[in-house]
Amino acid sequence: SMLYTNKIYGSTEIVRFESDSILKHTSIILLLMALGLYLKRRNIKIQIRPRLIIVVCLFLTGAYAAWILSTQLNPISDQKLCLYASVDLLNGDYHSWNVGGYAFRYPNQNGLILFYALIGKLFGKGNALFIQFINLAAAVAAVIYLAKFSEKLLFIPNKFYLILALLLYAPLLFYITFVYGTLPGFACAVMGLYYQYRFLLENRLIAILPCIIFSCGAVLFKSNYLIFIVAMVIIFLFHAIY
């Protein structure tokens, strides 16, 4: 990534790899390393009370909720097609599954369409705003479980700092307005990894059940999360052999 970056052009999504600035990347890396070395040598530790972190986390969650309500972005492109297909399904219209229809051409979207149909059945057809709030809940769940996973795997003493840092990572959280299964799928994938850890390294046999459920849920929300399944299968094989 220091040498190249990819850019997407046009509606046909043509991907091109273009030269990146190695000087820019190297400068940032050296700056962060120098800062870390300075803090270590000066024995400077950043102390924040856990109660304050909780308050900040609640404030950030409220701020993201306010962002949803203030923007009220409507789904476009594939987001809209999935949402409309769920509305058609509830209305008994199955043209999206006919030859040439959207769900026929992209069967990997059926899990997301069925989820949207369930939401529509309970909270109103095509309710994109409610789905965005589900995205927010999924983002918070993903952040908490990613912090818990990192705390165990990386031996980080306090997960509250991780939660705060992840909630401040705007590129992740701004996906809350993206009605496309990205955040619910990510939350399920991270929870699947967490429970795999509990099963393999803490011998919690019951943990295999949520591991399977969340991993399957991640793929149903978004087929891209098969990459998590592949990684988890490799880990299972590694433990089986060694």
Secondary structure, 3 states (H helix, E strand, C coil): CCCEEEEEECCCCEEEEEECCHHHHHHHHHHHHHHHHHHHHCCCCCCCCHHHHHHHHHHHHHHHHHHHHHHCCCCCHHHHHHHHHHHHHHCCCCHHHCCCCHHHHCHHHHHHHHHHHHHHHHHCCCCHHHHHHHHHHHHHHHHHHHHHHHHHHCCCCCHHHHHHHHHCCHHHHHHHHCCCCHHHHHHHHHHHHHHHHHHHHCCCHHHHHHHHHHHHHHHHHCHHHHHHHHHHHHHHHHHHHC
